[in-house]
Amino acid sequence: MGSDEAYNLVFKVVLIGESGVGKSNLLARFTKNEFNHDSRTTIGVEFSSRTVHLGGFAIKAQIWDTAGLERYRAITSAYYRGAVGALLVYDITKHLTYESAERWLKELYEHADPKIVVMLVGNKTDLESERSVPTEEARDFAEKNGLLFLETSALESTNVEAAFNNVLTEIRKKCGNKPMNQGSIGAVSFNNSGADNTEERKPCCRNI
């Protein structure tokens, strides 16, 4: 494949969840292996990329992050457009951030592709002594809603790689094994809009 920057597929993955749950630090840990103890609230939208190798493909994961605060949420539909994966993040020490997961899911499904791969992520496992969301409760919620589930610590770098890689692997599976030219770059989309839904006409991984 050559350099790390050579890739075949682009997967857009969005981070959603309340403000302060650690979305930006999960992003920084996965894409730059950094953690910022006094990270400010994200204003608007930020994204960062990292190329990973899965099943013989070089995949450029383009991870988008936005504020969980209502006042920055005018950009919603553009934020979700083209996303094939989402991490719905809550803070295991703040039950309210977990309770809002249902509302976030509803918004996600209103704006994103219905086939989007979603993982529920309980962040901040380094604060185990302050836990207020039992693992089993969150796992049950994820199972009922057909979501992947993991608990992470962006601070200690626990399960961060696994969370993103599991989502990327699932997206890859949903694409099926359509042949792709080594040289071409495709932005992955599950979009089958339009009357003609034939696989040939609307491949999951379209070239751009």
N, C-alpha and C positions, 0 to 999 in steps of 0.2 A: 504493500500500500504506500510505501514511502513515508513521508513525515507524518507526525501526529495530527497535523492540520488537514491532511487529506481525508475526506469523508464521502460516503455515498448517500446517506440519508440525513434529513434534518427532522428532529422530533421537537415540537414545541410543547413544553410542559409548564403549567401555571401553578403558582403557590397561592393558596387561598386560606382564609382563617382570620380570626380577630387580630387586632393590633397587639403587639407585645408577646406573641407566642413563640417568636424565634424564626420566622420565615426567612428574614434576610440573613441570619447567621447559618441557617441550613444551606442556603444558596452559596454563601461565601465558603462554607466548609467543603461543599461538594465541588465547586468550580475552582477555588483558589487554595483550599486547605487552610483557611483563616477563620478566626473567631474574634469579634470585636466586643469587648465587655461593655462599652457604652455606645452601642449603635443607636443612632437617632431613628425616629419614625421615618419610614420611607415616604417620600412625597412623589406622587405621580407613579410612574412605572419604571422599573429598572430591569435589565435582563443581563444574563451572563451565560457564556457557553462553555461546554467542555466536550471533547471528543472521546467517546468510549468505544471499545471493541467488543461486540457481542455477536456470537454465532457467525463469525467470518465477515461481519460487516462493520465498517467504521461508521458510527452514528454520532452526529453532532447533536448533543442535547442542548436545546436553547431554553433556558429556565427563566421564566418571567416572575417577577415579584412586584406586589403592589401593597399599598397601605390597607390595613383592615379597617381604617377609619372611614366613616360614611362620607365625610366631606370630600374625599378624593375619589369617589366612586363613580364619577360621571363618565369615566372612560370604559365602563364595564364591557360593552359588546365588542369593542375593538380588542380588549384584553383577552377575551376568550376565543376570538376568531382564530380558527386554524389549530387550536390546541388539541392534542391527541392524548395528553396525560395531565393529571392534576394531583397535587398533594394537598390534602385538606388538613391543616395543622392546628392542633390545640395544645394547651399547656397542661400537663398532668397535675399541676398544683392549683389550677384555677378552674373549678368545675363549670363556671359560666362560659368559658371559652369552648368547652366540650359541648355544653347544651346548645350552643349556636351552630353546631355542625349541621343540623338538619336544615337550617335556613341557608347556610352556604351551599349545601348540596342542591337545594331547590333552585337557587340562583344559577349555579353551574349548569344544571340541566336545562334551564330556560335559555341560556346563551350559547352553550357549547354543543358539540356533536354528541348525540345520545350514546354513541359507542365509546366515548372517551374512557380511558383507563383511570380509575380514581383510587388513591390510597389514603386511608385515614392515618394520620401520624400524631402520636402522642409524644410531644417533645419535652425536654428538660428532665430526663430520667436521672440526671445527676442530683436532683432535688427530691430524691425518693422519700426522705423523712417528712416532706411537706405534701406528699401525694394526696390528691382529693378525688381523682378519677381512677377507680379500680381497672386494672388491665382487662379483666374478664368482661366487665360492662362494655368497655369500648370495643372489644373484640366481637361481642355479640351484636352490637350496633352495626359494625362493619359487615359481619356475615349476613345480617338481615337485609342490608342495602347493597349487597354484591360488591363490596369494596375490599381492596387489599388492606392489610393492617400491620403496622410496626410501631414500636416505641423507640425513640431516638434521644440522643443528647448531642446537640451541635457543639456544646462546650467540650465534652470529652471525646467527641468524634465517634460515638457509638451508633452503629446501624445507619449512619447517614449514607454511606456508599450503597448499602443494601437497599435502603428505601428507594433511592433514585434508580439503581440498576434493576430492581424488581419491576418497577413501573416501565422502564424502557424495554425490558424483556417481554413484558405482557403486550406492549404496543407492537413490538416486532412480531409476536405470535399472531396478533389480530390482523396484521398485514398479510398473513399467509406467506407462502414461499414464492412470491412472484419473482421471476428472473429479473435481475437488474444488471445493467452494464457496469463493469468496474469503474469506467471513467465518468459515468453520469452522476449528477447530483439531483436527488429528488426530495422535495419537501413533502413529508408524509401527511396525508389527509384522508380521513374516512369518509369524506363528503361524497354523497351520491345524489346531489341535487339535480333536478332536471328529470324529464320524463324517461329518458333512456338510462336504465340502470344496469346495462350489461357490463360485466366485469371488464371486457376488453376496452370498452369505450371509457370507463371510469375507473382506472386502476387506483388502488389505495395509495400507491407511491408514485405520484405524478412528477414528471420532470418539470423543472422551472428554468 
